[in-house]
Amino acid sequence: MMMTTPTVALALALSATAFAAPPAAPAPKSDPKMALAAEKASDEAATLVAQTRADIQKDRNAIVGAAMDLTDASAGPFRELYAQAARLLTDMLSIQKQEASTKPEWAAKFQAKLPGKFVARFFQVDNKLDAIIHFQLAAEVPLVE
């Protein structure tokens, strides 16, 4: 993956900011109600992401077929290859689901030892870095006309 200089600079600045600044004040004692609310929100977000993915997967064949503008001659070979690619996509989505289910587990481990604001900022930075990478990858692969 080729990252542009501004993208690399932004990624480094975000990561340096997250780790350079110590928490301003000692963390207050953990509030069990807040922890439960955060866990519930995290579970709800994971459920929403899973539902969105399921909805897209359900209509994926129709969306791809409409976007491809296939001729009769290209439809057969394309569908055969697309079925193979779909299996790879299923594997990729499985990895993404595993990642999504792992984040709440790690968030709890971070929250047990670090202030909530620091933990929230870390996950915000981590998510932004992931978004930058995904955006960069998407920008580098243009749709063929």
C-alpha positions as CSV (number, residue, x, y, z in Angstrom):
1,M,0.0,0.0,0.0
2,M,1.4,3.4,-1.0
3,M,0.5,6.1,1.5
4,T,1.0,9.7,0.5
5,T,3.1,12.0,2.7
6,P,0.1,14.0,4.1
7,T,-1.6,10.7,5.0
8,V,1.5,9.4,6.8
9,A,2.0,12.7,8.5
10,L,-1.6,12.7,9.7
11,A,-1.3,9.1,10.9
12,L,1.9,9.8,12.8
13,A,0.5,13.0,14.3
14,L,-2.6,11.2,15.5
15,S,-0.6,8.3,17.0
16,A,1.9,10.7,18.7
17,T,-0.9,12.8,20.2
18,A,-2.5,9.7,21.7
19,F,0.6,8.5,23.4
20,A,2.4,11.8,24.2
21,A,-0.2,13.4,26.4
22,P,-0.5,11.9,29.9
23,P,-3.8,12.1,31.6
24,A,-4.4,15.5,33.2
25,A,-5.7,14.2,36.5
26,P,-5.8,10.8,38.2
27,A,-8.7,8.7,37.1
28,P,-11.7,8.7,39.3
29,K,-12.8,5.3,40.7
30,S,-14.5,3.3,38.0
31,D,-18.3,3.7,38.0
32,P,-20.0,0.3,37.5
33,K,-23.0,2.0,35.9
34,M,-20.8,3.9,33.4
35,A,-19.0,0.6,32.6
36,L,-22.3,-1.2,32.0
37,A,-23.5,1.7,29.8
38,A,-20.3,1.7,27.8
39,E,-20.5,-2.1,27.4
40,K,-24.1,-1.9,26.3
41,A,-23.4,0.9,23.8
42,S,-20.5,-1.1,22.4
43,D,-22.7,-4.2,22.1
44,E,-25.4,-2.2,20.4
45,A,-22.8,-0.7,17.9
46,A,-21.5,-4.2,17.1
47,T,-25.0,-5.4,16.5
48,L,-25.8,-2.5,14.3
49,V,-22.6,-3.0,12.3
50,A,-23.4,-6.8,12.0
51,Q,-26.9,-6.0,10.8
52,T,-25.7,-3.4,8.2
53,R,-23.2,-6.0,6.9
54,A,-25.9,-8.6,6.7
55,D,-28.2,-6.2,4.8
56,I,-25.4,-5.4,2.3
57,Q,-24.5,-9.1,1.9
58,K,-28.2,-10.0,1.2
59,D,-28.3,-7.5,-1.7
60,R,-24.7,-7.8,-2.7
61,N,-25.2,-10.0,-5.8
62,A,-28.0,-7.7,-7.1
63,I,-25.9,-4.5,-6.5
64,V,-22.8,-6.0,-8.1
65,G,-24.8,-7.4,-11.1
66,A,-26.4,-4.0,-11.7
67,A,-23.1,-2.1,-11.5
68,M,-21.3,-4.5,-13.8
69,D,-23.5,-4.0,-16.9
70,L,-22.8,-7.6,-18.0
71,T,-23.3,-8.8,-21.6
72,D,-24.6,-12.3,-22.2
73,A,-21.0,-13.4,-23.1
74,S,-19.4,-12.1,-19.9
75,A,-22.2,-12.9,-17.5
76,G,-21.3,-16.7,-17.2
77,P,-17.6,-16.3,-16.6
78,F,-18.1,-13.3,-14.3
79,R,-20.6,-15.1,-12.1
80,E,-18.3,-18.1,-11.8
81,L,-15.4,-16.0,-10.7
82,Y,-17.6,-13.8,-8.5
83,A,-18.8,-16.9,-6.6
84,Q,-15.1,-17.7,-5.8
85,A,-14.5,-14.1,-4.8
86,A,-17.6,-14.2,-2.6
87,R,-16.1,-17.0,-0.6
88,L,-13.0,-14.9,0.0
89,L,-15.2,-12.0,1.0
90,T,-17.0,-14.3,3.5
91,D,-13.6,-15.1,5.0
92,M,-12.7,-11.4,5.2
93,L,-16.0,-10.5,6.9
94,S,-15.4,-13.3,9.4
95,I,-12.1,-11.7,10.3
96,Q,-13.8,-8.3,10.6
97,K,-16.5,-9.8,12.9
98,Q,-13.7,-11.3,15.0
99,E,-12.0,-7.9,15.2
100,A,-15.3,-6.2,16.1
101,S,-15.9,-8.7,18.9
102,T,-12.4,-8.4,20.2
103,K,-12.4,-4.6,20.6
104,P,-14.9,-4.5,23.5
105,E,-12.8,-7.2,25.3
106,W,-9.7,-5.0,25.0
107,A,-11.6,-1.9,25.9
108,A,-12.5,-3.5,29.2
109,K,-8.8,-4.4,29.8
110,F,-7.7,-0.9,29.0
111,Q,-10.5,0.6,31.2
112,A,-9.4,-1.5,34.1
113,K,-6.0,0.1,34.2
114,L,-6.4,3.5,32.5
115,P,-8.6,6.6,32.8
116,G,-11.8,6.4,30.7
117,K,-10.9,9.6,28.7
118,F,-7.5,8.1,27.8
119,V,-9.1,4.8,26.7
120,A,-11.7,6.6,24.6
121,R,-9.1,8.7,22.9
122,F,-7.0,5.7,22.2
123,F,-9.9,3.9,20.5
124,Q,-10.8,7.1,18.6
125,V,-7.3,7.4,17.3
126,D,-7.1,3.7,16.4
127,N,-10.5,3.9,14.5
128,K,-9.3,7.0,12.7
129,L,-6.1,5.3,11.6
130,D,-8.2,2.3,10.4
131,A,-10.4,4.7,8.5
132,I,-7.4,6.5,6.9
133,I,-6.1,3.1,5.7
134,H,-9.4,2.0,4.3
135,F,-9.9,5.4,2.6
136,Q,-6.4,5.2,1.1
137,L,-7.0,1.7,-0.2
138,A,-10.4,2.7,-1.7
139,A,-8.9,5.8,-3.3
140,E,-6.1,3.8,-4.9
141,V,-8.5,1.4,-6.6
142,P,-10.6,3.3,-9.1
143,L,-13.7,1.8,-10.7
144,V,-13.1,0.8,-14.3
145,E,-15.1,2.6,-16.9
